[in-house]
Each structure stands twice: as C-alpha cells, then as structure tokens.
Amino acid sequence: MTMSTSRAARFAAAYALLRSAADVADHWVQSDHQATTKGQDGAAGRRACAAHVASYTAVQAAALLGGARLLGLRLRPAPVAGALAFSAASHYVADRREPLRRLADATGKERFVRLADHGINGGYLLDQAWHHAFETCAALIASV
C-alpha cells in the first residue's frame, strides 16, 4: 500500500466508525431529557447539551479506537484527540439549535429549517447534514 492509499483507507475507516457511532450516540445513548432540553436558552440547555456531547464523544472515541485496533489501523493519538475535539465542538454548536436556525435563515433555508410536516423535519435534516460534514472533517483529521 502506498502512503496515500494507506491514508485513504484510514480516512474511510475513521469516517465509517465516527458516523455509525454518531447515530448510536444521537439516537440510542442520548437521554430524552438531553434531547428535549439541549436547545433551550439558559444554563439548563447548556448543561443538557454538554452532557449529551460528552456521551456522544465517548461513544465516538470507543468506536474509533476499538475499530482502529480491530482493523489494525495506525491512528496517532494527537490527530485522534483533535478529531474528537473537533467533532464534539461542532456537535455542541449544532445541538444548541439556534446557531443552525440562524445559519439556515442567513442562507435562504428559513422555511425549510422550520418544516415539520409532510413527513419531513427540515431542522433535523439540516442538523444531520451539518454532522455528516463535520464528521468527514474529523475523519480527515484522525487519518493524518
């Protein structure tokens, strides 16, 4: 394997591990209290979001480190720590909800972000798109 192929394989594996862990953390590990409170104004919302992001990051770390070990990937500790910190920070921003609403409003998605009928939840879809994009960046960081 060449150096670039090896890095591409590390990236692909890191992305798959981070993405699957994110779904588990967001939909199974996150408590109902965290899910309903994390976007609220004030200290309670910030605490709920921070608690969710802590468990989310722990699940991603376990998946990334465990998966890398099982696959025989040689991920370096500093890039992995950076990737997890990047993922956590971007997740916190998105899950506070208002920053994504403001971004959606500023980019012409003001109706879509509030759409919650016809079987579509625009806010959730924009949230997930944000997470996918930042997890891709985190996988790039981890694979250095």
Phi, psi and omega in degrees: 000135177281169180301316182290324177294318179299317179293322178298320179293318177298317179298311183299315179294315180299318180296314181299318181292315179296318183293314181293322177296323180297318178296317178298313182295319182287324190252342180243319185276321181301133179282160176300320179301314179298315183298322183272344186253333190301338180264359182285152174294155172091182186297322181297318178294317179296319179295315180297319180293318179297320179295318178297314182295326177296313179290323177301313181293322178297319178295317178296319180297315180298317180294315182293313182289316178295315179296318179297320179295314179296325181274352181073026178282144177255084177268136180275144185302315183297312177297324178296315178298318177297318179297316180294321177295318178298314179298316180297313182297315181292327179292318179300313181302312181295318186283350172284351171072312184298319178301320179290323177299316180296319178295317178298316179299318183289339182251019176080016179253024186298327177281319183296318183297336180260358181294126181216037175215182184061027179076011183236139172239100184299319180299316180296317181295319177293322176301312181293322177298319177300311181298317179300315181297315183285331174291328174296315176298318179297320178296322176298318179297313183297331186273001180296000000 
